[in-house]
Structures are given as structure tokens and as C-alpha cells.
Amino acid sequence: MLRTTLLAATATLALAASANAAEIVGLITKTDTNPFFVKMKEGAEAKADELGMELRAYAGKYDGDNETQVEAIESLIAAGAKGILITPSDSAGIVPTVQKARDAGILVIALDTPLDPPEAADATFATDNFQAGLLIGQWAAATMGAEAENAKIALLDLSEAEITVDVLRDQGFLQGFGVDVKDVNRMRDEDDPRIVGNDITQGAEEGGRTAMENLLQRDQGINLVYTINEPAAAGAYEALKAFGFDEQALIVSVDGGCPGVKNVQEGIIGATSMQFPLLMASMGVEAVKAFAENGEKPGTTEGLDFFNTGVELVTDEPVEGVPSISSKEALEKCWG
């Protein structure tokens, strides 16, 4: 009788513990070293704490590390997570594993970088990355004025894989600058003679430096540099400076992190497009909580196939017709 009573009590306690266990939400970023993803994690942690959820965070070993992201999803499936927020390193390659999570009843939200195809996730919370590129392209064209016809453009992309975010920013920039992009869903098929070339950076400062050095060997007259993000822009500037070309080239970028905004303030970057990763992540956690409570899935912004978390051009040299904020204004809300 005593044994039966003890077993019953143990079972009751186990059920109570299960009922009171915090709902798990997973965050999987491309790396845990890029400041953009550090800020994203901060937003997810704060919102999970506020909502009484347990955040489990994972990251790739490097930008492009799909294998580690696959393992992270599998761990979250096994843990019974309610939702997964992911910035995919391989937008297409991760899709089969994402589908396993969705088949298990887990809400999957892409942050910043859409899956390929986008509908492979339940939702996407992101910057309008094409618009981010378009803004810096329009600003560069207006800033160069008549000299835009004589531009020598270096494009410092993320990787050879044509990841969605890479394509969107690159093509948005070129279209904003007035280049015929041919197929807007592909990079490197343009035939505009102003393009010196593309090189890859892996979104890192060292990669930006090496890519810039490679392109300067092709043409030392480069006077406009597009970079996938601000760490790559910082590396590009160091290479230009080492060659003595830092005064001749205008650098534009995308990110809006505090270090990048300070580089705008110092004249290293001419203009950048600010994103809001903290907001992306906190909204993602809120969406997982709503899904766990009532099965509700997030919607999209009207006219888009994702929820637009906003973008703002940051420059201290504003131009007519392209809305922007100053670096001083941007420093008050960088990556908020």
C-alpha cells in the first residue's frame, strides 16, 4: 500500500512539474560572434524572460555552417520546443530539417534571412532587404551626381551560395544605383561596364579586407564600394587606406549596428541602412508564445510575403528624395 501511495505521489509530482515547465523557444543564428546576432540574442533573452519562457540559443561555427544549424533544430525537436527562430546560413539547404520541425508541430520563424522558398517557414520577420539595398544605391547615385556614369563599382557580397539576404541587398543596391540587374533573383549576371567585379567576404572584416584587395588588383580606380554588412565595410576601408585610396572611394553598407553608425559618423562609411534585429527576435518570441497558447500564427505586412520590421537610411550627408536620419539620431536606437 505504501509503495502504491509513493508511486501515485511521484506521478502527481511529475505531472505537476511537466505542467509548470517553461515553454521552450529556440534561437538559431548564423554565428554567435557577429554583433548583429549578439543583439538578436539579447532581444530574444529579454522577451523570453518577460514571458516566462525558456530560451535555448544555438549558433553556427561560421557564416554558412548549415550542419550545426541542422543539429540545433534536431535538438529542439527532441526537447519539445514550441517554436524555433532561425537566421539560416543555407536558406535552401536547411529546408528539409525545418520541415521535420513543422511536422512535429513546432512553429518555425525565419529572422532576417528568408528561407528558400520563403513559405518553407511558418513566417518571416525581417528587414525589407531589397529596400535596404535600394536606399543605399539611390543615395550613392544622388551623391555622385553626374559622376555616377563614370562609377567603378566593387561589390563585396556574402558568399557564392546566393543566400536570399545576399541577393536581395546586392540587387537592391544595383537597381537603386541605376544598373540593369537582368534577373533580380540572381547576382553577377549584370553586364554594366561600371561593375569592376564581385568578391565574397563571409560578412567578416577580414573577408572584406581580402575581397577589396582582390578587386583593387583588378582596377585601382574603384570609386564606389557596396558591402553586404558593416564588418565587411570596415575591412574594405582598411584595404583602401593601405593602398592610399580611402579618399577616392565611397563606401555604402547595410546593418545599422552601433560600430557601423560610428563609422558613418567618422566618414568611413558614407551611408548604411539600419535594421532592427532586437525587434525581430523579441517579436519572434512573442509569436511563439501566442502560438503555444492558442495556435495563432503570425501574419505578413500588406503587399509582402513577410513581416517587415523596418529599415532606415543613416547618413550625415543627406540627399533630396531619399529619406534618412543622421548618425547622431541612429546612435540613439542602433539595432533596437
C-alpha positions, 0 to 999 in steps of 0.5 A: 500500500505504501509503495502504491501511495509513493508511486501515485505521489511521484506521478502527481509530482511529475505531472505537476512539474511537466505542467509548470515547465517553461515553454521552450523557444529556440534561437538559431543564428548564423554565428554567435560572434557577429554583433548583429546576432549578439543583439538578436540574442539579447532581444530574444533573452529579454522577451523570453524572460518577460514571458516566462519562457525558456530560451535555448540559443544555438549558433553556427561555427561560421557564416554558412555552417548549415550542419550545426544549424541542422543539429540545433533544430534536431535538438529542439525537436527532441526537447519539445520546443514550441517554436524555433527562430532561425537566421539560416546560413543555407536558406535552401539547404536547411529546408528539409530539417525545418520541415521535420520541425513543422511536422512535429508541430513546432512553429518555425520563424525565419529572422532576417534571412528568408528561407528558400522558398520563403513559405518553407517557414511558418513566417518571416520577420525581417528587414525589407532587404531589397529596400535596404539595398535600394536606399543605399544605391539611390543615395550613392547615385544622388551623391555622385551626381553626374559622376555616377556614369563614370562609377567603378563599382566593387561589390563585396557580397556574402558568399557564392551560395546566393543566400536570399539576404545576399541577393536581395541587398546586392540587387537592391543596391544595383537597381537603386544605383541605376544598373540593369540587374537582368534577373533580380533573383540572381547576382553577377549576371549584370553586364554594366561596364561600371561593375569592376567585379564581385568578391565574397567576404563571409560578412567578416572584416577580414573577408572584406579586407581580402575581397577589396584587395582582390578587386583593387588588383583588378582596377585601382580606380574603384570609386564606389564600394557596396558591402553586404554588412558593416564588418565587411565595410570596415575591412574594405576601408582598411584595404583602401587606406593601405593602398592610399585610396580611402579618399577616392572611394565611397563606401555604402553598407547595410546593418545599422549596428552601433560600430557601423553608425560610428563609422558613418559618423567618422566618414568611413562609411558614407551611408548604411541602412539600419535594421532592427534585429532586437525587434525581430527576435523579441517579436519572434518570441512573442509569436511563439508564445501566442502560438503555444497558447492558442495556435495563432500564427503570425501574419505578413505586412500588406503587399509582402510575403513577410513581416517587415520590421523596418529599415532606415537610411543613416547618413550625415550627408543627406540627399533630396528624395531619399529619406534618412536620419543622421548618425547622431539620431541612429546612435540613439536606437542602433539595432533596437 
